[in-house]
Each structure stands twice: as structure tokens, then as C-alpha cells.
Amino acid sequence: MCTITLEYNPNNALARRKLAALLATGLFAKKDYIPYKPNAEEIEAHKELRDAVMSHSRKSMSKTIARYV
């Protein structure tokens, strides 16, 4: 079994009909969506990575930016 995530505009009649047709085949079942919530360690690791990327970007672009300033 695998999970397929579909995003659609619930106000679009064609999208609703297509989804209903998929579910009517019996090959697919609707499942509640549970959003992913990162823990404190993952948030901190993301912040460290973001800061490292921004630092590297500033260093690598400083000469290019200085030329045009």
C-alpha cells in the first residue's frame, strides 16, 4: 500500500467530479490528512543549515555585488 496526496481546488466542479470518479472505482480510499510537525531538534537543524547557506551566499556574492555598488 502507498499513499498518494492530491491537492485540488474544492470550488472547482471538474476537480470534484474527477476525485469522485477515482474514489468510485474502489481502487482508492480517502484518508484524513495529518500535517507533519517537526520537533525542536529538526527546527534547530534547519535554522543552522539556513544560516550556513546564507553565510556562504554572502561570502560568494560579495565581490560581485561590490562591482555594481
N, C-alpha and C positions, 0 to 999 in steps of 0.2 A: 504494500500500500504506500502511496505517496500523497503529498499534499500539494495542490495547485492553488495559488492565490490569484483571484480575479478582482480587478478594480474596474468599476464601471459607474456611470452616471445613473443613479436611481431615477432620475427625472426623464431619462431617455427611454421612450416606449420600445424602440427596437432592441436596445440592450436588455431590457427586462424580458422581452419575448425570447431572445436568444438564450438567456440564462434559464428561463423556464423550460425551453426545449432541451437544453443539456440535462437539467435535473430530471425531466420526464423520461429520459432514456433509461434511467435506473443505473447507469454506469457511474454516475457522480452523486455525491451526497453533500448537503450543505452542512457546514460545521461552524461553530462560533469562533470568532476571531479573538485571539488573546494577544494583545500587544506585548512586545518584548521590552522588559525593563532592565537596563544594565545595573549591575551592582556598583558599589563605591570604588572597588579596585579597577573595574573596567572604565569607569568615568575618569579616574585619575590617570590611567594608562593612555587614554585618548587625549587628555589635556597635555601630557608630556610629549606625545607624538606630535600634536598640533604645534606646540611651542618649538620643538626641534625643527619642524618643517618651515615654520615662519622665520626662525633664526637663519637657517640655511638660505632661504629665499632672499632675505635682506642682504646677506653677505654676497651672494652671487649676482644680485642685480644692482648693487650699489655703484659699481663703475659705469654701468650702462645708464643709470638714472643721472649720475653726475655729469655725463656728457651733454645731456639735454637740459640741465638746470642752469 
